[in-house]
Amino acid sequence: MTQTSPTEASPNPTGEPEGPTRDLSGVRRGPLIAGERVTITDPKGRRHSILLAEGATFHTAKGAISHDDLLGGPEGVVVTSVGGTKYLALRPLMSDYTVSMPRGAAVVYPKDAAQIVMGCDIFPGARVVEAGVGSGALSIALLRAIGPTGRLLSYERRADFAEIAERNVDNFLGGRHPGWEVRVGDLATDLGEDAVDRVVLDMLAPWECIEAVGGVLEPGGLVCCYVATTTQLGRTMDTIRAHTGFTEPTAAEHIVRDWHAEGLAIRPNHAGIGHTGFLVTARRLAPGVVTPARKRRPSPGAYGPDYHGPRPPGVVSDPAGE
């Protein structure tokens, strides 16, 4: 999707009431007004993101579109450019917004954010910690899931990324979520001692934070690590095993493939969303309880002489004796 210049919208562009009366979902209803975004789609499926303003014009290859043709009307309408091309206008969904908003760092894609929210059982009122916040895409999904009574503490090592994330999240929600706090710092050293229900780590070396996370997670709470490479995947899982205070970690990647269905022509689309990252999850055990011993032995060579990472309890050398 292309987008107009990332001019900042006002913190509350929709005119919705501030404070506890807002539902903090980011969903707008009613007539389109200045200061909010709409997505217009041409007959070939090409999309453009427009920040509406009175008297403004959006220029396309098929002619200009006046913003005034949209302002005051409902979404789901069709507008015609000066060149005669028809465009469908709708408010962007959360998934549309997160992949088209201004970025400082790469975003967690909607398919992975959905798996995190469901797989980590993010619930209304939950106390959640995330690191790093990046451009704020995952923060938006987490804040919607925890609702007005939840708390999200987001760590980001880079102040410029934190600033971009705050602006993106505030613009989507129409204001600041009362339970959201962004801290510029390192979770591994700055986490504190307050108990939390869920931890999501989207960072280069999440294994550096496992010890700190284990100290604040409630028994039964979940940690989820989002990593991009297989080497990160292995190091993270072995660090969780070596900690002994978590259940056996699980890992998965999620791939989306769209389908074309028109009459008798039914086939997979040529384009899809392939590998973006791995999700590693584990649950915190009660204080003093250690992970039950696994009955399945590691694969031969798994912890041989060439392996230099953390070793799970009971694994001293290569199980095959090589």
C-alpha positions as CSV (number, residue, x, y, z in Angstrom):
1,M,0.0,0.0,0.0
2,T,1.3,3.5,-0.8
3,Q,0.7,6.3,1.5
4,T,0.7,10.0,1.6
5,S,3.3,12.0,3.5
6,P,3.3,10.8,7.1
7,T,1.9,14.0,8.4
8,E,1.0,13.5,12.0
9,A,-2.6,13.4,12.9
10,S,-3.8,15.0,16.1
11,P,-3.7,12.8,19.2
12,N,-7.5,12.5,19.0
13,P,-8.4,13.0,15.3
14,T,-11.9,11.6,15.5
15,G,-13.3,13.9,18.1
16,E,-14.1,10.9,20.4
17,P,-14.3,11.8,24.1
18,E,-11.1,11.5,26.1
19,G,-10.6,9.5,29.2
20,P,-12.4,6.3,30.4
21,T,-15.4,6.8,28.1
22,R,-13.3,5.9,25.0
23,D,-13.1,2.1,24.3
24,L,-9.4,2.5,23.2
25,S,-10.0,0.0,20.3
26,G,-8.9,2.4,17.5
27,V,-12.2,1.7,15.7
28,R,-14.1,4.7,14.3
29,R,-17.7,4.9,13.4
30,G,-20.0,7.4,11.7
31,P,-19.1,10.0,9.1
32,L,-15.6,10.4,7.8
33,I,-13.9,13.6,9.3
34,A,-10.8,15.5,8.8
35,G,-7.7,14.1,10.6
36,E,-8.4,10.4,10.1
37,R,-7.1,8.0,7.5
38,V,-9.0,6.2,4.8
39,T,-7.8,3.6,2.4
40,I,-8.8,3.9,-1.2
41,T,-8.6,1.0,-3.6
42,D,-8.6,1.1,-7.4
43,P,-10.2,-1.6,-9.7
44,K,-6.9,-3.5,-9.8
45,G,-6.7,-3.7,-6.1
46,R,-4.0,-1.1,-5.6
47,R,-4.4,0.8,-2.3
48,H,-3.5,4.2,-1.1
49,S,-3.6,5.6,2.5
50,I,-4.9,9.2,2.7
51,L,-5.0,11.5,5.7
52,L,-8.2,13.4,5.2
53,A,-8.1,17.2,5.3
54,E,-10.6,19.9,4.3
55,G,-9.9,21.3,0.8
56,A,-7.1,18.8,0.1
57,T,-6.6,16.8,-3.0
58,F,-5.0,13.4,-3.5
59,H,-3.3,12.9,-6.9
60,T,-3.3,9.5,-8.6
61,A,-2.1,8.3,-12.0
62,K,-5.7,8.3,-13.0
63,G,-6.5,11.8,-11.9
64,A,-7.1,13.7,-8.7
65,I,-9.5,12.9,-5.9
66,S,-10.9,15.7,-3.7
67,H,-11.0,14.9,0.1
68,D,-14.2,16.9,0.3
69,D,-15.9,14.2,-1.7
70,L,-15.3,11.9,1.3
71,L,-15.6,14.2,4.3
72,G,-18.9,14.0,6.0
73,G,-20.0,10.8,4.2
74,P,-19.9,7.2,5.3
75,E,-17.1,4.8,4.7
76,G,-17.7,2.1,2.1
77,V,-18.4,4.5,-0.7
78,V,-17.0,4.8,-4.2
79,V,-15.4,8.1,-5.3
80,T,-14.4,8.9,-8.9
81,S,-11.2,10.6,-9.8
82,V,-11.0,13.4,-12.4
83,G,-9.8,10.8,-14.9
84,G,-13.0,8.7,-14.4
85,T,-11.5,5.9,-12.3
86,K,-13.6,4.7,-9.4
87,Y,-12.0,4.1,-6.0
88,L,-13.5,2.3,-3.0
89,A,-13.0,4.2,0.3
90,L,-12.9,2.4,3.7
91,R,-11.3,3.1,7.0
92,P,-8.1,1.0,7.5
93,L,-8.3,-2.1,9.6
94,M,-5.7,-2.6,12.4
95,S,-3.8,-4.9,10.0
96,D,-3.9,-2.3,7.3
97,Y,-2.6,0.4,9.6
98,T,0.2,-1.5,11.1
99,V,1.8,-2.5,7.8
100,S,1.5,1.0,6.3
101,M,2.2,3.3,9.2
102,P,5.6,5.2,9.4
103,R,8.4,2.9,10.6
104,G,11.6,3.2,12.5
105,A,12.1,-0.5,12.9
106,A,10.6,-3.5,11.1
107,V,7.1,-4.4,12.4
108,V,5.6,-7.6,13.7
109,Y,3.3,-8.6,10.8
110,P,-0.4,-9.1,11.5
111,K,-0.2,-12.9,11.1
112,D,2.4,-13.1,13.8
113,A,0.7,-10.6,16.1
114,A,-2.5,-12.6,15.9
115,Q,-0.6,-15.8,16.9
116,I,1.0,-13.9,19.8
117,V,-2.3,-12.6,21.1
118,M,-4.0,-16.0,20.9
119,G,-1.0,-18.2,21.7
120,C,-0.1,-16.1,24.8
121,D,-3.7,-15.9,25.9
122,I,-3.6,-12.1,26.2
123,F,-6.7,-11.2,28.1
124,P,-8.5,-8.0,29.3
125,G,-6.8,-6.7,32.4
126,A,-3.5,-8.6,31.8
127,R,-0.2,-7.2,33.0
128,V,2.1,-7.5,29.9
129,V,5.7,-6.6,29.3
130,E,7.2,-6.3,25.8
131,A,10.7,-5.6,24.4
132,G,11.5,-4.0,22.0
133,V,8.6,-1.8,20.9
134,G,10.0,-1.2,17.4
135,S,7.5,0.9,15.5
136,G,4.5,-0.1,17.7
137,A,2.7,-2.6,15.6
138,L,2.6,-5.3,18.3
139,S,1.9,-2.7,20.9
140,I,-1.4,-1.8,19.2
141,A,-2.5,-5.5,19.1
142,L,-1.6,-6.0,22.8
143,L,-3.3,-2.8,23.9
144,R,-6.5,-3.7,22.2
145,A,-6.4,-7.2,23.8
146,I,-5.7,-6.0,27.3
147,G,-8.4,-3.4,27.2
148,P,-8.8,-0.2,29.3
149,T,-8.0,-2.0,32.6
150,G,-4.8,-3.8,31.4
151,R,-1.2,-2.6,31.7
152,L,1.5,-2.8,29.0
153,L,5.0,-1.9,29.8
154,S,7.1,-1.5,26.6
155,Y,10.9,-1.4,26.6
156,E,12.9,0.0,23.8
157,R,16.7,0.6,23.7
158,R,16.5,3.3,21.0
159,A,14.8,6.5,21.9
160,D,14.1,7.4,18.2
161,F,12.2,4.1,17.8
162,A,10.3,4.6,21.0
163,E,9.2,8.1,19.8
164,I,7.9,6.7,16.5
165,A,6.1,3.9,18.2
166,E,4.3,6.2,20.6
167,R,3.2,8.4,17.8
168,N,1.9,5.5,15.7
169,V,0.0,3.9,18.7
170,D,-1.5,7.2,19.8
171,N,-2.7,8.1,16.3
172,F,-4.3,4.7,15.9
173,L,-6.1,4.6,19.3
174,G,-7.1,8.3,19.1
175,G,-5.1,9.1,22.3
176,R,-2.8,7.7,24.9
177,H,-3.9,4.4,26.5
178,P,-3.9,4.9,30.3
179,G,-2.2,1.6,31.0
180,W,0.6,2.0,28.5
181,E,4.1,3.0,29.5
182,V,7.1,3.2,27.2
183,R,10.6,3.0,28.8
184,V,13.8,3.6,27.0
185,G,16.2,1.1,28.4
186,D,17.3,-2.5,28.6
187,L,14.7,-5.0,30.0
188,A,17.5,-7.4,31.1
189,T,18.7,-4.8,33.7
190,D,15.8,-2.4,34.2
191,L,12.8,-4.7,34.5
192,G,12.2,-4.2,38.2
193,E,10.3,-6.6,40.5
194,D,6.6,-6.0,39.8
195,A,4.8,-9.3,38.9
196,V,3.4,-9.7,35.4
197,D,1.2,-12.2,33.5
198,R,2.8,-12.2,30.1
199,V,6.2,-11.3,28.5
200,V,6.8,-10.8,24.8
201,L,10.4,-10.4,23.6
202,D,11.0,-9.1,20.0
203,M,14.7,-8.6,20.1
204,L,18.0,-9.9,18.7
205,A,19.1,-11.7,21.9
206,P,16.0,-12.6,23.9
207,W,18.0,-15.3,25.8
208,E,19.7,-12.4,27.7
209,C,16.4,-11.5,29.3
210,I,15.2,-15.0,30.4
211,E,16.7,-14.7,33.9
212,A,15.0,-11.3,34.5
213,V,11.7,-12.5,33.0
214,G,11.7,-15.6,35.3
215,G,11.9,-13.3,38.3
216,V,8.7,-11.4,37.6
217,L,6.4,-13.9,35.7
218,E,3.5,-15.2,37.8
219,P,3.4,-19.0,38.0
220,G,1.6,-20.2,34.9
221,G,2.5,-17.0,33.1
222,L,3.9,-17.1,29.5
223,V,7.0,-15.8,27.8
224,C,7.0,-15.6,24.0
225,C,10.1,-14.8,22.0
226,Y,9.9,-13.6,18.4
227,V,13.1,-14.4,16.6
228,A,14.1,-14.3,12.9
229,T,16.8,-16.9,12.4
230,T,17.3,-20.6,13.3
231,T,20.5,-19.8,15.3
232,Q,18.4,-17.4,17.5
233,L,15.7,-20.0,17.7
234,G,18.1,-22.7,19.1
235,R,19.9,-20.4,21.5
236,T,16.6,-19.1,22.9
237,M,15.1,-22.6,23.4
238,D,18.2,-24.0,25.1
239,T,18.5,-21.0,27.4
240,I,14.9,-21.6,28.5
241,R,15.6,-25.3,29.1
242,A,18.8,-24.4,31.1
243,H,16.9,-22.0,33.3
244,T,14.8,-25.0,34.6
245,G,12.0,-22.8,35.8
246,F,9.9,-23.0,32.6
247,T,8.0,-25.7,30.8
248,E,9.6,-27.3,27.8
249,P,9.6,-24.5,25.1
250,T,7.7,-24.9,21.9
251,A,8.6,-23.2,18.6
252,A,6.6,-22.6,15.4
253,E,6.5,-20.4,12.3
254,H,3.3,-19.3,10.6
255,I,2.9,-18.9,6.8
256,V,-0.2,-17.3,5.1
257,R,-1.2,-18.3,1.6
258,D,-4.1,-16.6,-0.1
259,W,-6.3,-18.4,-2.7
260,H,-7.9,-17.3,-5.9
261,A,-11.5,-18.6,-6.5
262,E,-13.4,-17.5,-9.5
263,G,-15.8,-20.0,-11.2
264,L,-13.8,-23.1,-12.0
265,A,-10.4,-21.3,-11.6
266,I,-9.5,-22.2,-8.1
267,R,-5.8,-22.1,-7.2
268,P,-3.4,-20.6,-4.7
269,N,-2.3,-17.1,-5.3
270,H,1.1,-16.6,-6.7
271,A,2.0,-14.2,-3.8
272,G,1.9,-15.1,-0.1
273,I,3.5,-14.2,3.2
274,G,6.2,-16.7,3.9
275,H,8.7,-16.8,6.7
276,T,8.9,-13.7,8.9
277,G,10.0,-15.2,12.2
278,F,9.7,-18.0,14.8
279,L,7.6,-17.8,18.0
280,V,9.1,-19.6,21.0
281,T,6.8,-19.9,24.0
282,A,7.1,-21.4,27.5
283,R,5.2,-21.2,30.8
284,R,6.6,-20.2,34.2
285,L,6.6,-22.9,36.9
286,A,5.9,-22.3,40.5
287,P,8.8,-21.0,42.7
288,G,11.3,-23.8,43.5
289,V,9.8,-26.2,41.0
290,V,12.1,-27.4,38.2
291,T,11.3,-28.6,34.8
292,P,10.4,-32.4,34.8
293,A,13.1,-34.5,33.1
294,R,12.4,-35.2,29.5
295,K,12.1,-38.9,28.6
296,R,13.0,-38.3,25.0
297,R,16.8,-38.1,24.6
298,P,18.3,-35.3,22.4
299,S,19.2,-36.3,18.8
300,P,22.7,-37.7,18.3
301,G,25.2,-34.9,18.0
302,A,22.8,-32.3,19.3
303,Y,25.1,-31.3,22.1
304,G,28.4,-32.6,20.7
305,P,31.8,-31.0,20.9
306,D,30.9,-28.3,18.3
307,Y,28.0,-27.0,20.5
308,H,29.0,-24.2,22.8
309,G,25.6,-22.9,24.0
310,P,23.7,-23.4,27.2
311,R,23.1,-27.0,28.1
312,P,19.8,-28.4,29.6
313,P,20.2,-30.2,33.0
314,G,21.6,-33.7,32.6
315,V,23.2,-33.0,29.2
316,V,26.9,-33.0,29.7
317,S,28.3,-34.3,26.4
318,D,27.1,-35.8,23.2
319,P,24.4,-38.4,24.0
320,A,25.8,-40.8,21.4
321,G,29.2,-40.8,23.2
322,E,31.0,-39.4,20.3
